[in-house]
Amino acid sequence: MIAPNLPSSGIPWMVPKSDFFDSEKLNPEWSFLGYTPEESHSLTERPGWFRLSPKGKENTIIKNDAEHNYSLITRLDFDPESTDDEAGIWVFNGPQTIYTKLYCTVNDSGIRIVRFSYKTTLYEAENSVGNVLWLKLYRDNHIMSAYFSSNGTNWNQVGQGINVLDMDDNQPNYSYFTGSRQGLYVKGKSADFDLYIYRDAYSPILAEPPANQYGTLRPTRGPAIGYLDSVHTNDWTMYAGVEFGGADYPKTPVLIKMMASSATSGGVVEVWLDSIDTGNKIAECNIGNTGDWTNFTTFTSDVKPVSGRHDVYLKFLGTGTDRLFQLKWFRFTTEADSASFVEEPSSIQIPQNYVIAQNYPNPFNPSTIISYSIPKPDFVTLTIYDMLGREIQTLINRFQEPNTYHINFDARNLSSGIYFYRLQVGNAFVDTKKMLILR
């Protein structure tokens, strides 16, 4: 339902919160699974870190998984010695039968790796950082993407995005009313966690699923490509629990970027923290005419220095009673942001046309490269289907800047046969090609 336009109270919205583990007792927002001895966890053995030890096989601290867009980040100190040793971030459904996991471990050859897994899908990357590294699990609706880093700024992706729709839908009856959970876990041996961030300000925040709103709507026409619609003057939206940084996460925003489109004169987005009425206004971003409603462009604005965790309100202003614009996402950037959230482009030449190339090699076993070009920034979906038209895997499902991209598709879990890959770029382009797996 559309919220009544009431004065905001400034009380933080109830979503999972960032935790820097700088207190003597664990925040009551966390919970354990079953009986958990006190000696299996500590905030005092290493001040500023949370030590988690297995109780038998594994141990975890968890929170409600309340929303479908966030960026979970932790800084981990862990020294795995066997394939049974794991430590990282996970999300799982109410019955505790389906898990999405991003964790550190070693493989069968004794090499330290970062692994990203969901059901039978598994991606691995060699851990070139060491015992202390950053992990990020980014959620874009039903698509999870995984990253690791040495400094919390330059991120390396582990595999490709994974569709976790089965986990979200698999809440079979009232016995599992608790829904999905998210949090930190260990298996095999102890690990130290320096922090837990729920929604990073420097990763894209989708505009379409606000925690609260007045006036705005999700689109009711065209493909569900994910944007905020029906934006009129004095409407507003709110996005909860955004972490801007602090002592353990030393970041300060200097810009805000917004991906928007408009076939009118556009408008202005005021960015407020904690409350529109009594909060702190940190930016005003002008959204101009982009030619038509399907042509999305990035707009930027300077941001006042800010730190800590805040609920971010967007207030929309313009003239007349017409729609002002559509908004896909926004994110904050720092002076140190040198790595893009999306894949690095293959060249600095901007393509002139939409192109999806034939995969190479073809036939292949077990992997192949799929290349495509987009001339304008837009929402890109690259999906694999079998001969019956059933969706096998979504490789890409996010916003990308104009460029040529090369995506590795690993088919080691698929049988021989003919498959199809389909590229859709917003409302502008769609094409499908055939490929062959030979064992």
Secondary structure, DSSP 8 states (H G I E B T S, - for coil): -------------SS---B---SSS--TT-B-SS---GGGEESTTTTTSEEE--BTTEEEEEEE---SEEEEEEEEE----STT-EEEEEEE-TTS--EEEEEEEE-TTS-EEEEEEETTEEEEEE--S-SEEEEEEEEETTEEEEEEESSSSSEEE-S--EE-HHHHH---SGGGTT--EEEEEEESS-EEEEEEESEETTS-EESSS-SEEES-B---SS-----BB---TT-EEEEEEEE---SSS-----EEEEEEE-SS--EEEEEEES-TTTSEEEEEEEE---SSTT--EEEEEE-----SEEEEEEEEE-SSSS---EEEEEEEE-TT--S-SS---S-S---SS-EE---BSSSBSSEEEEEEEESS-EEEEEEEE-TT--EEEEEEEEEE-SEEEEEEEE-TTS-SEEEEEEEEETTTEEEEEEEEE--
